[in-house]
Each structure stands twice: as C-alpha cells, then as structure tokens.
Amino acid sequence: MLVAISLPLVYYAVLDRADAAWRLAGESLNGAVPAWQVALMLAPLLAPALIAYRIKPSSFTDTAVRIWPPAAFAVYIAGEHGIGNEPMHAFLGISVPLAILATRGVETLRRPERAPRRTLAVLAVGALTVPQAVSELADEWRFVRPSGSPITRSDWRALNYLAHDPSPGGVLAGFPAGRYIPAETGRDLRLELAPIIGSVHRFGCATVYELDP
C-alpha cells in the first residue's frame, strides 16, 4: 500500500525536474489562492462538518470520509511548497465528504421544537447554494458579454485568405487576431523561428517561445 502511494509522488518529483513546462506551471500557480481564502470558501460546509468529528466512525467508509478533508488540506499545503502541481486540485470533489459530514454534524445539534425539519433543510440548502450560484454567474458573465476588442469581419476575411493560401510560412499579427491564426489557418511560427528559439514552454493550448538574443 505504501509503495502504491509513493509511486505517484516519485513520478511527480521526477517530472518536476525533467519537464520545464510542468515546473514553470507549478511555480506560477503557487500562492494563487491563499490558505485563508480556501478556508473561507469551504467554511459553509466545513463548519458543520467539523461537528461530525465528535462522532466515532462506524465503518471503513465512515472513516475514509473523515480522512478525506484533512488529506486534501495536506496535499494543498504540499503543493504550495513545491511538491506536485496546482495546489487547488487537492480540493476537487471535496464537497462530497464535507456535505456528508455536515449532515451528520447538524443531525447531532438540538433544534427548536416548533421549527419543522423540512423548513430548516430548505433554508440551509438555500444559504449554501444561492450565494455561490450568484457569484458564479457574476464571474462567468465576463465570458459571454461583448468583448472590448472583437474580431472584425475584415479580420475573418484575412484569416480565410491565409487558410487557403498555398504558400507556407508563419504569420505575425497583433491582438486579438493573432491568437486565432494557428487554429483557423494551421500556421505556426516554430519552424520559421527555429534557428533563434532558445526554449519552448507549453501551457495547455498556449506556447511561449523564448528567443536567443
């Protein structure tokens, strides 16, 4: 079991030293979301979930649910100190164990006798979901609102011309048309710049070329 757990850690340690893009991506993401902000984001579920730790686990699954959140925080801290990559990935799926623990914790609390259980449940769900939904909608609006630098019809005509031009070669263009050229025309500057490229760093669909002076 320990060998199975340690193998991914060894792999990440090697990858961090062998892949410059992986290392640079990890360095750029460290500290992106500080620990206090993580705790604040998880607080609505984390606070009632902590109450459940007073209850003795009754099964392996019950124990695993309790281990998951502390393990996620440990992975996050390790990522913040350069072990692994993208510290926030540690919290993927964290709402599952926290929701279970929060439910268990709230069940142990006394409630007003005249307060219907269903009403309390609806109010709790609303308090946990509505603010986050509003925040997500406000954040996502920037992806659908009109852009301050839209692609014009003339730009699209130029892209279409380049896509059908049989002569090879890269294209230098300004923003924002330049970011569409590789995808829409199939042209890239790597071959043309190859003699003076010092290093290449890939970040998902984006590539950074460092040129020799």
VOMARRO-747472 format. One record per residue: residue number from 1; residue in one letter; x negated, y, z negated of N, C-alpha, C in turn. Coordinates in pm, 1 decimal. Each point is the difference from the previous one (the first is absolute). Layout:
<recs>
{NUM, "A", {X, Y, Z}, {X, Y, Z}, {X, Y, Z}};
...
</recs>
This chain:
<recs>
{1, "M", {-83.3, -119.8, 0.0}, {83.3, 119.8, 0.0}, {-87.3, 125.6, 0.0}};
{2, "L", {-102.3, 1.2, -85.1}, {-89.0, 116.0, -5.2}, {-72.6, 18.8, 132.5}};
{3, "V", {-35.5, -113.2, 66.0}, {-67.4, 8.3, 129.4}, {93.3, 63.0, 103.4}};
{4, "A", {127.3, -40.8, -0.7}, {96.9, 53.9, 95.2}, {19.3, 149.2, -19.9}};
{5, "I", {-3.0, 46.3, -126.1}, {17.5, 141.8, -29.3}, {-123.9, 79.5, 38.8}};
{6, "S", {-117.3, -59.7, -21.3}, {-124.2, 73.7, 23.6}, {-35.1, 12.1, 147.7}};
{7, "L", {45.4, -93.9, 84.0}, {-34.1, 4.3, 142.6}, {42.9, 130.0, 68.1}};
{8, "P", {125.0, 48.0, -19.7}, {34.7, 129.8, 62.1}, {-86.9, 113.8, -50.7}};
{9, "L", {-39.0, -3.3, -127.4}, {-84.2, 106.2, -54.4}, {-137.9, -0.8, 66.4}};
{10, "V", {-53.5, -120.3, 22.3}, {-128.6, -12.0, 69.2}, {11.9, 51.6, 143.2}};
{11, "Y", {110.7, -35.2, 64.8}, {22.9, 44.3, 137.8}, {5.1, 152.4, 7.6}};
{12, "Y", {74.2, 63.4, -92.7}, {9.8, 145.6, 0.5}, {-135.2, 65.0, -28.8}};
{13, "A", {-79.8, -62.5, -87.8}, {-132.4, 55.2, -30.2}, {-89.0, -3.1, 123.3}};
{14, "V", {5.4, -110.8, 75.9}, {-79.1, -10.9, 123.0}, {51.3, 97.9, 105.1}};
{15, "L", {132.8, 8.5, 13.7}, {60.0, 88.5, 99.6}, {-35.5, 145.3, -26.7}};
{16, "D", {-6.6, 36.1, -126.2}, {-32.2, 137.9, -36.3}, {-140.9, 37.2, 43.3}};
{17, "R", {-89.1, -98.7, 8.4}, {-137.9, 26.9, 38.6}, {-24.8, -24.2, 149.0}};
{18, "A", {83.7, -82.4, 62.3}, {-23.5, -35.8, 139.8}, {80.2, 84.3, 97.7}};
{19, "D", {111.4, 58.6, -44.6}, {87.8, 75.2, 90.1}, {5.2, 145.7, -44.0}};
{20, "A", {-61.8, 86.9, 78.4}, {-5.5, 142.4, -36.5}, {138.5, 63.2, -1.0}};
{21, "A", {86.2, -40.7, 95.7}, {134.7, 57.1, 5.9}, {79.6, -35.0, -125.2}};
{22, "W", {-12.6, -125.5, -44.2}, {68.9, -42.7, -122.5}, {-49.0, 81.2, -119.0}};
{23, "R", {-131.2, 17.3, -8.6}, {-57.3, 73.7, -113.2}, {43.4, 146.4, 0.9}};
{24, "L", {-5.2, 63.2, 116.8}, {38.4, 140.5, 9.3}, {148.7, 19.0, -29.0}};
{25, "A", {82.8, -93.1, 47.3}, {143.2, 9.6, -27.3}, {27.5, -11.9, -149.2}};
{26, "G", {-71.2, -91.8, -65.7}, {17.2, -16.1, -144.0}, {-41.6, 123.7, -76.8}};
{27, "E", {-111.7, 59.9, 41.3}, {-48.4, 120.1, -68.6}, {95.7, 117.1, 17.2}};
{28, "S", {62.8, 8.2, 116.9}, {91.6, 111.5, 24.9}, {129.8, -14.3, -78.2}};
{29, "L", {33.8, -122.5, -40.6}, {127.0, -23.8, -68.8}, {-14.5, 2.8, -151.7}};
{30, "N", {-121.5, -13.0, -49.9}, {-20.7, 3.6, -144.3}, {40.8, 135.4, -55.8}};
{31, "G", {78.3, -2.7, -107.0}, {43.4, 122.9, -63.6}, {114.2, 69.9, 69.8}};
{32, "A", {53.9, -61.0, 108.1}, {109.7, 63.3, 74.0}, {123.3, 16.3, -87.7}};
{33, "V", {26.2, -100.6, -83.1}, {113.7, 6.4, -93.6}, {-54.9, -27.9, -139.2}};
{34, "P", {-13.3, 101.9, -84.9}, {-57.6, -20.9, -133.4}, {88.0, -87.8, -88.0}};
{35, "A", {-60.7, -56.4, -104.7}, {69.4, -94.7, -87.1}, {122.2, 62.3, -66.7}};
{36, "W", {-9.8, 126.4, -41.9}, {113.8, 63.1, -66.9}, {119.2, 12.7, 94.0}};
{37, "Q", {-27.5, 21.2, 128.5}, {108.5, 11.2, 97.2}, {63.5, -136.0, 25.9}};
{38, "V", {-81.7, -104.6, 0.3}, {52.9, -135.2, 15.5}, {93.4, -32.9, -116.3}};
{39, "A", {-46.3, 29.4, -122.2}, {82.1, -26.5, -117.9}, {130.7, 79.3, 4.0}};
{40, "L", {-7.2, 124.3, 49.1}, {120.0, 83.4, 8.9}, {98.3, -57.2, 101.5}};
{41, "M", {-50.1, -47.6, 113.3}, {87.0, -58.2, 102.6}, {68.6, -127.2, -49.0}};
{42, "L", {-72.1, -78.3, -80.5}, {54.8, -127.3, -47.5}, {77.3, 13.9, -130.4}};
{43, "A", {-5.9, 117.2, -62.6}, {58.6, 19.4, -133.1}, {146.5, -41.9, -12.8}};
{44, "P", {88.9, 30.7, 98.7}, {140.9, -39.7, -16.1}, {20.7, -148.4, -20.9}};
{45, "L", {-84.0, -82.9, 62.6}, {8.6, -144.6, -21.9}, {-97.9, -47.6, -105.6}};
{46, "L", {-114.1, 67.0, -8.4}, {-104.9, -43.8, -91.5}, {41.2, 16.2, -145.7}};
{47, "A", {67.8, 110.6, -31.8}, {38.6, 26.6, -139.2}, {91.3, -109.4, -56.7}};
{48, "P", {112.7, -32.8, 65.9}, {83.1, -108.8, -54.1}, {-65.4, -136.8, 13.0}};
{49, "A", {-89.1, -15.2, 99.8}, {-67.1, -128.8, 16.9}, {-91.3, -31.0, -117.8}};
{50, "L", {-62.2, 103.1, -57.4}, {-89.9, -21.7, -113.4}, {73.4, -60.4, -119.7}};
{51, "I", {129.9, 30.6, -11.1}, {79.0, -55.0, -111.4}, {7.0, -151.6, 8.9}};
{52, "A", {0.8, -52.8, 121.6}, {12.9, -144.7, 18.3}, {-120.7, -76.4, -51.0}};
{53, "Y", {-112.6, 67.3, -17.4}, {-119.8, -69.3, -48.0}, {13.4, -40.5, -147.3}};
{54, "R", {105.3, 48.1, -66.2}, {24.4, -45.9, -137.2}, {57.6, -141.0, -1.9}};
{55, "I", {55.9, -41.1, 115.5}, {64.7, -131.1, 8.7}, {-102.5, -105.3, 40.0}};
{56, "K", {-2.1, -109.7, -68.0}, {-92.8, -108.5, 30.5}, {41.0, -68.2, 130.3}};
{57, "P", {-91.2, -15.4, 96.3}, {35.5, -65.4, 126.8}, {40.8, -144.2, -23.8}};
{58, "S", {99.5, -45.7, 77.2}, {54.7, -134.9, -18.5}, {-41.0, -97.7, 109.3}};
{59, "S", {-70.0, 46.2, 102.4}, {-38.9, -88.1, 110.4}, {-123.4, 57.5, 69.9}};
{60, "F", {-54.6, -78.9, 92.5}, {-115.1, 46.2, 77.0}, {36.4, 123.8, 82.3}};
{61, "T", {118.9, -3.0, 63.1}, {44.1, 114.7, 80.3}, {15.0, 124.0, -86.8}};
{62, "D", {54.8, -18.5, -117.6}, {16.4, 111.3, -93.6}, {-136.1, 60.0, -37.5}};
{63, "T", {-97.3, -87.1, -17.0}, {-135.1, 45.8, -32.7}, {-63.8, 71.7, 118.0}};
{64, "A", {18.5, -55.1, 120.2}, {-57.8, 60.0, 120.2}, {55.6, 140.0, 24.4}};
{65, "V", {129.6, 16.8, -26.4}, {61.8, 131.7, 18.2}, {-63.1, 102.0, -93.7}};
{66, "R", {-36.9, -43.5, -119.5}, {-62.4, 91.4, -96.1}, {-145.9, 29.7, 33.5}};
{67, "I", {-67.0, -94.2, 64.2}, {-140.2, 18.3, 34.8}, {-15.4, 89.8, 122.7}};
{68, "W", {98.1, -3.7, 89.5}, {-10.2, 72.1, 127.5}, {-29.9, 149.0, -17.1}};
{69, "P", {78.1, 76.1, -76.4}, {-29.3, 144.8, -9.9}, {-138.8, 32.2, -54.7}};
{70, "P", {-44.3, -61.6, -112.1}, {-136.4, 30.2, -45.7}, {-106.1, -39.2, 102.7}};
{71, "A", {22.2, -111.7, 71.2}, {-95.6, -41.5, 102.9}, {-4.4, 102.0, 113.4}};
{72, "A", {116.0, 56.3, 36.9}, {4.4, 100.4, 106.1}, {-78.0, 124.6, -40.7}};
{73, "F", {15.7, 42.8, -124.7}, {-75.6, 115.8, -47.5}, {-149.3, -29.7, -1.5}};
{74, "A", {-37.7, -123.2, -34.6}, {-141.4, -37.1, -1.2}, {-58.6, 5.6, 141.7}};
{75, "V", {76.8, -49.5, 98.0}, {-45.4, 4.5, 139.5}, {-11.5, 144.6, 47.7}};
{76, "Y", {95.3, 83.9, -41.5}, {-4.0, 141.9, 36.5}, {-125.8, 67.0, -55.6}};
{77, "I", {-30.0, -24.4, -126.7}, {-118.5, 58.4, -62.3}, {-126.8, -49.7, 69.6}};
{78, "A", {-2.1, -130.5, 33.5}, {-116.0, -55.3, 70.7}, {-17.8, 68.7, 135.4}};
{79, "G", {111.4, 22.3, 70.3}, {-6.8, 67.3, 128.4}, {-49.2, 142.2, -12.3}};
{80, "E", {39.5, 67.9, -107.2}, {-44.1, 137.4, -22.2}, {-150.0, 6.6, -28.4}};
{81, "H", {-57.2, -111.2, -41.7}, {-143.7, -3.9, -29.3}, {-78.6, -71.6, 109.7}};
{82, "G", {59.0, -7.4, 119.2}, {-73.7, -50.4, 115.0}, {5.0, -148.9, 21.7}};
{83, "I", {80.9, -73.4, -76.1}, {12.3, -144.8, 20.1}, {126.5, -25.5, 80.7}};
{84, "G", {-15.2, -41.2, 125.6}, {116.2, -18.3, 85.4}, {25.5, 125.5, 80.9}};
{85, "N", {124.8, 15.6, 43.9}, {33.8, 111.1, 88.2}, {146.4, 37.9, -20.5}};
{86, "E", {34.2, 128.1, 14.9}, {134.7, 52.2, -14.5}, {61.0, -38.8, -135.7}};
{87, "P", {-37.6, 71.1, -107.4}, {47.7, -33.4, -134.4}, {151.9, -11.0, -12.0}};
{88, "M", {75.1, 84.0, 74.0}, {145.6, -0.4, -13.4}, {64.3, -127.6, 50.8}};
{89, "H", {-71.9, -79.7, 79.9}, {54.1, -127.7, 44.7}, {24.3, -94.4, -117.7}};
{90, "A", {-63.3, 26.7, -112.2}, {19.2, -83.9, -118.6}, {144.2, 2.2, -47.7}};
{91, "F", {72.9, 106.1, 34.2}, {136.5, 14.4, -50.3}, {106.2, -40.6, 101.0}};
{92, "L", {-40.8, -63.8, 109.3}, {99.3, -51.0, 93.8}, {84.5, -107.5, -67.9}};
{93, "G", {130.3, 17.6, 0.0}, {90.2, -96.8, -62.3}, {13.2, 12.9, -149.3}};
{94, "I", {-63.5, 102.3, -59.9}, {0.5, 11.9, -145.8}, {140.5, 25.1, -54.9}};
{95, "S", {90.6, 51.9, 84.1}, {135.4, 26.1, -48.5}, {73.4, -128.7, -36.4}};
{96, "V", {-40.3, -112.7, 58.0}, {67.4, -127.6, -29.6}, {-19.4, -41.0, -146.3}};
{97, "P", {-125.0, -16.8, -47.2}, {-15.7, -37.0, -141.0}, {46.8, 109.5, -95.4}};
{98, "L", {-20.5, 126.5, 36.9}, {42.3, 108.0, -89.1}, {152.0, 3.7, -14.0}};
{99, "A", {72.1, -26.1, 109.5}, {146.3, -1.8, -7.2}, {48.9, -113.7, -88.8}};
{100, "I", {-64.8, -115.9, 13.3}, {38.2, -114.5, -83.7}, {-26.2, 29.5, -146.6}};
{101, "L", {-118.5, 51.7, -28.0}, {-36.1, 30.8, -138.5}, {86.0, 113.3, -56.0}};
{102, "A", {31.1, 99.6, 83.8}, {83.8, 110.5, -45.9}, {138.0, -50.7, -38.9}};
{103, "T", {54.8, -91.2, 78.9}, {131.2, -57.9, -31.6}, {-4.6, -76.8, -130.6}};
{104, "R", {-104.6, -80.2, -15.7}, {-13.8, -75.9, -124.3}, {-16.0, 92.3, -119.0}};
{105, "G", {-76.6, 107.3, 18.2}, {-23.1, 92.7, -110.0}, {125.0, 74.2, -40.2}};
{106, "V", {76.3, 48.3, 97.7}, {122.7, 75.1, -29.7}, {102.5, -89.1, -68.3}};
{107, "E", {1.6, -128.4, 36.1}, {96.2, -92.2, -61.1}, {-19.8, -11.7, -150.4}};
{108, "T", {-119.5, 26.3, -48.0}, {-26.7, -14.0, -143.9}, {37.9, 124.8, -79.1}};
{109, "L", {32.3, 108.6, 70.2}, {32.5, 124.4, -68.5}, {147.3, 5.0, -39.9}};
{110, "R", {26.5, 68.6, -107.5}, {139.1, 21.1, -40.0}, {62.6, 106.7, 88.4}};
{111, "R", {126.0, -16.4, 30.3}, {70.9, 96.8, 80.4}, {125.8, 44.3, -73.4}};
{112, "P", {48.2, 121.2, 29.1}, {123.8, 45.6, -64.2}, {114.2, -97.2, 26.8}};
{113, "E", {77.6, -28.3, -100.8}, {106.9, -99.0, 13.4}, {103.7, 39.0, 104.1}};
{114, "R", {25.5, 130.1, 14.4}, {104.2, 43.6, 93.5}, {-51.0, 20.3, 141.7}};
{115, "A", {-127.8, -13.4, 19.8}, {-57.2, 19.8, 133.4}, {5.3, -130.8, 79.0}};
{116, "P", {79.5, -6.5, 106.6}, {8.7, -123.2, 79.5}, {-135.9, -36.3, 59.4}};
{117, "R", {-31.8, -128.1, -1.3}, {-128.1, -46.1, 53.4}, {-14.4, 34.7, 148.5}};
{118, "R", {111.2, -13.6, 75.0}, {-5.6, 27.6, 143.0}, {-31.3, 147.7, 26.0}};
{119, "T", {59.6, 88.7, -78.2}, {-25.3, 143.5, 17.1}, {-146.0, 32.0, -26.5}};
{120, "L", {-54.7, -57.4, -105.3}, {-140.4, 23.3, -31.2}, {-90.7, -52.1, 110.7}};
{121, "A", {37.9, -115.2, 56.3}, {-81.1, -57.0, 107.4}, {1.2, 89.7, 123.7}};
{122, "V", {118.3, 52.1, 35.0}, {10.5, 88.2, 117.1}, {-80.3, 127.2, -21.1}};
{123, "L", {8.7, 58.4, -118.6}, {-75.4, 121.8, -29.7}, {-150.0, -25.9, 4.9}};
{124, "A", {-42.6, -114.7, -50.9}, {-142.7, -33.3, -0.2}, {-52.2, -18.8, 142.3}};
{125, "V", {76.8, -73.2, 83.6}, {-40.1, -21.4, 139.1}, {-7.1, 132.3, 74.3}};
{126, "G", {98.9, 88.1, -23.4}, {-1.3, 130.3, 64.6}, {-119.0, 84.0, -40.4}};
{127, "A", {-33.5, -3.5, -128.4}, {-114.4, 77.9, -48.8}, {-131.6, -49.9, 57.7}};
{128, "L", {-6.9, -129.4, 29.3}, {-124.3, -58.1, 50.4}, {-13.2, 8.7, 151.7}};
{129, "T", {110.8, 12.5, 70.4}, {-4.7, -6.1, 146.3}, {25.7, 133.1, 70.9}};
{130, "V", {95.5, 77.5, -49.2}, {37.8, 123.1, 70.8}, {-115.1, 100.8, 8.0}};
{131, "P", {-69.9, 32.2, -111.4}, {-111.0, 96.1, 11.7}, {-108.6, -45.4, 97.2}};
{132, "Q", {-33.1, -128.7, -3.5}, {-103.3, -51.0, 90.8}, {47.1, 5.4, 144.9}};
{133, "A", {127.6, -31.8, 23.4}, {53.7, 5.2, 136.1}, {-5.0, 141.9, 54.7}};
{134, "V", {36.9, 97.8, -82.8}, {-4.8, 140.4, 42.3}, {-143.6, 41.3, 30.7}};
{135, "S", {-93.7, -43.6, -85.2}, {-140.7, 32.8, 21.6}, {-52.0, -60.5, 130.2}};
{136, "E", {37.0, -125.5, 27.5}, {-45.0, -66.2, 122.2}, {56.2, 68.6, 124.1}};
{137, "L", {127.9, 38.6, -5.4}, {61.2, 67.0, 114.1}, {-66.2, 135.2, 25.9}};
{138, "A", {-30.0, 70.9, -107.6}, {-66.3, 129.9, 16.3}, {-139.3, -16.5, 57.9}};
{139, "D", {-68.9, -107.0, -38.6}, {-135.5, -23.2, 49.2}, {0.5, -47.0, 145.2}};
{140, "E", {96.6, -86.6, 34.4}, {4.9, -55.8, 134.6}, {50.7, 101.0, 102.3}};
{141, "W", {64.3, 106.8, -45.7}, {53.7, 98.0, 93.6}, {-108.4, 60.4, 87.9}};
{142, "R", {-122.2, 6.8, -52.4}, {-107.6, 60.5, 78.5}, {-33.4, -81.2, 123.6}};
{143, "F", {42.8, -129.9, 3.8}, {-28.5, -82.3, 116.5}, {105.0, 15.1, 110.0}};
{144, "V", {114.3, 57.1, -32.9}, {106.7, 10.4, 99.3}, {34.7, 143.6, 35.8}};
{145, "R", {-43.7, 97.4, -79.2}, {29.2, 138.8, 32.9}, {-84.5, 44.0, 119.4}};
{146, "P", {43.1, 104.0, 70.8}, {-75.8, 46.7, 117.1}, {-144.0, 33.3, -35.3}};
{147, "S", {-90.5, -43.6, 86.0}, {-142.2, 23.4, -23.0}, {-37.7, 143.0, 35.5}};
{148, "G", {-98.6, 51.8, -72.6}, {-48.7, 133.6, 29.5}, {-84.8, 5.4, 125.3}};
{149, "S", {-45.9, -116.3, 48.0}, {-82.0, -4.6, 121.3}, {47.7, -115.2, 88.2}};
{150, "P", {116.8, 14.4, 62.2}, {57.1, -109.7, 78.9}, {-73.6, -20.7, 131.3}};
{151, "I", {15.3, -119.6, 56.6}, {-53.3, -29.2, 132.3}, {94.9, 60.6, 102.8}};
{152, "T", {-52.9, 80.2, 88.4}, {83.3, 65.6, 100.5}, {20.7, -90.9, 120.6}};
{153, "R", {93.8, 40.4, 85.8}, {25.7, -77.0, 121.4}, {-124.0, -1.2, 89.8}};
{154, "S", {-70.8, 109.2, 2.8}, {-122.9, 6.4, 80.9}, {-105.0, -97.6, -51.1}};
{155, "D", {-8.6, -13.6, -133.6}, {-95.3, -96.0, -58.0}, {33.5, -140.5, 45.3}};
{156, "W", {129.3, -35.7, -1.5}, {40.3, -133.7, 41.0}, {-29.0, -23.2, 148.4}};
{157, "R", {15.2, 103.1, 79.9}, {-32.4, -13.6, 142.7}, {-149.5, -24.9, 17.6}};
{158, "A", {-81.5, 68.6, -80.3}, {-144.4, -21.3, 7.3}, {-37.4, -140.8, -45.4}};
{159, "L", {64.0, -47.6, -106.1}, {-26.3, -135.9, -47.2}, {39.0, -103.1, 104.8}};
{160, "N", {112.4, 21.4, 65.0}, {44.6, -92.0, 104.3}, {-97.7, -0.6, 117.5}};
{161, "Y", {-52.9, 115.6, 32.8}, {-99.8, 8.8, 108.2}, {-125.9, -79.1, -36.1}};
{162, "L", {-47.6, 17.7, -123.9}, {-120.7, -71.2, -43.4}, {22.8, -150.9, -3.4}};
{163, "A", {120.3, -42.0, -38.3}, {30.1, -143.1, -8.6}, {-5.8, -66.2, 137.7}};
{164, "H", {29.4, 74.7, 106.3}, {1.8, -56.6, 134.8}, {-123.5, 37.7, 82.3}};
{165, "D", {-90.2, 76.6, -58.5}, {-122.0, 38.1, 70.5}, {-96.2, -118.7, 1.0}};
{166, "P", {-38.8, -50.9, 117.8}, {-87.1, -119.3, 5.8}, {-143.7, 25.3, -43.1}};
{167, "S", {-44.9, 124.7, 1.7}, {-138.8, 26.5, -36.9}, {-19.4, -17.6, -150.1}};
{168, "P", {-109.0, -66.9, -41.9}, {-22.5, -25.4, -142.5}, {-53.5, 123.4, -71.2}};
{169, "G", {-11.3, -10.9, -130.9}, {-60.4, 107.0, -77.9}, {85.8, 42.0, -116.7}};
{170, "G", {-66.4, 51.9, -101.4}, {72.1, 48.7, -116.3}, {57.6, 137.8, 24.2}};
{171, "V", {80.6, 45.0, -94.3}, {67.0, 129.1, 13.2}, {-17.9, 78.4, -129.3}};
{172, "L", {-42.0, 123.3, 11.0}, {-8.6, 89.0, -114.7}, {121.5, 91.8, 1.4}};
{173, "A", {72.9, 2.6, -109.6}, {121.3, 82.4, -7.5}, {15.9, 52.2, -141.4}};
{174, "G", {73.6, 107.1, -10.3}, {25.5, 58.3, -131.0}, {116.3, -66.6, -70.7}};
{175, "F", {34.9, 55.2, -117.1}, {112.7, -50.4, -78.3}, {126.2, 71.8, 45.3}};
{176, "P", {115.3, -66.5, 13.3}, {23.7, -139.1, -39.2}, {-7.4, -100.0, 114.6}};
{177, "A", {-18.4, 48.7, 125.4}, {2.3, -91.6, 113.3}, {-110.0, -105.3, -8.9}};
{178, "G", {-114.7, 36.2, -58.6}, {-112.3, -91.8, -5.7}, {28.1, -129.6, -72.4}};
{179, "R", {86.4, 3.5, -100.2}, {25.5, -122.9, -76.1}, {86.4, -99.8, 76.9}};
{180, "Y", {65.2, 44.4, 110.3}, {84.6, -90.2, 77.9}, {-74.3, -62.4, 117.7}};
{181, "I", {-116.3, 53.6, 32.8}, {-67.7, -44.2, 121.5}, {-38.3, -148.4, -3.2}};
{182, "P", {-64.7, -51.7, -105.9}, {-36.1, -143.3, 2.1}, {121.7, -90.8, 14.3}};
{183, "A", {108.7, 32.1, -71.4}, {117.8, -86.7, 3.4}, {75.5, 9.1, 131.9}};
{184, "E", {10.1, 120.5, 57.3}, {81.5, 19.7, 119.1}, {-75.9, -23.2, 130.0}};
{185, "T", {-131.3, 13.0, -0.9}, {-77.2, -12.5, 124.2}, {-100.6, -114.1, -1.2}};
{186, "G", {-26.5, -56.5, -117.8}, {-96.8, -109.1, -8.2}, {-143.8, 45.3, 7.6}};
{187, "R", {-24.1, 131.3, -4.2}, {-135.2, 52.5, 9.6}, {-57.7, 23.2, -140.3}};
{188, "D", {-131.5, -26.0, -13.1}, {-71.0, 20.9, -126.2}, {-139.8, 52.2, 29.4}};
{189, "L", {-56.0, 73.6, -99.7}, {-129.8, 63.1, 21.2}, {-118.7, -87.2, -40.2}};
{190, "R", {26.5, -120.7, -51.5}, {-112.0, -76.5, -55.9}, {-105.7, -34.0, 105.3}};
{191, "L", {43.8, -44.2, 118.8}, {-97.6, -36.4, 103.1}, {-78.3, 121.7, 46.1}};
{192, "E", {68.6, 112.3, 16.3}, {-66.4, 120.6, 47.4}, {-97.3, 55.5, -103.8}};
{193, "L", {36.6, -14.0, -127.7}, {-82.9, 55.4, -106.4}, {-100.8, -100.0, -55.2}};
{194, "A", {5.0, -123.7, 50.5}, {-83.1, -107.8, -55.0}, {-147.2, 38.4, -19.6}};
{195, "P", {-63.9, 69.3, 93.7}, {-142.9, 31.4, -17.8}, {-30.3, 90.8, -118.4}};
{196, "I", {98.2, 76.9, -44.3}, {-27.3, 94.4, -108.9}, {80.3, -30.0, -126.7}};
{197, "I", {70.9, -113.7, -3.3}, {77.1, -36.5, -119.2}, {-94.4, -54.8, -106.6}};
{198, "G", {2.7, 60.6, -116.8}, {-82.3, -48.3, -110.1}, {69.2, -108.0, -81.4}};
{199, "S", {129.6, 17.0, -23.6}, {75.9, -99.9, -74.8}, {147.0, 14.8, 34.3}};
{200, "V", {73.1, -109.2, -21.2}, {143.7, -3.4, 27.6}, {71.5, -45.9, -126.2}};
{201, "H", {100.9, 73.4, -41.9}, {77.1, -35.2, -119.2}, {147.5, -6.1, 37.4}};
{202, "R", {63.0, -114.3, -27.0}, {141.4, -18.1, 34.4}, {85.7, 7.2, -126.1}};
{203, "F", {109.4, 71.7, 9.8}, {96.5, 13.3, -108.7}, {138.2, -29.1, 57.7}};
{204, "G", {34.9, -128.9, 4.8}, {126.6, -37.0, 61.2}, {-4.7, 29.1, 149.3}};
{205, "C", {94.0, 82.6, 49.2}, {4.7, 31.8, 142.6}, {-87.0, 119.8, 35.3}};
{206, "A", {-66.9, 58.6, -98.2}, {-86.7, 115.4, 24.7}, {-146.4, -43.2, -2.6}};
{207, "T", {-81.3, 64.0, 84.0}, {-142.7, -30.2, 7.5}, {-80.1, 129.6, -8.8}};
{208, "V", {-103.9, -3.5, -81.6}, {-88.7, 115.6, -14.1}, {-135.2, -35.4, 60.3}};
{209, "Y", {-45.4, 79.8, 98.3}, {-130.5, -19.2, 61.5}, {-96.4, 102.6, -57.0}};
{210, "E", {-110.6, -47.1, -55.1}, {-105.2, 89.2, -48.3}, {-109.7, 2.7, 106.0}};
{211, "L", {-26.7, 118.0, 52.6}, {-97.6, 13.8, 107.4}, {-137.5, 33.8, -51.9}};
{212, "D", {-99.4, -56.6, 64.9}, {-137.9, 33.1, -34.9}, {-28.9, 143.8, 41.6}};
{213, "P", {-77.0, 75.0, -79.4}, {-32.1, 137.4, 37.1}, {-90.9, 4.8, 123.2}};
</recs>
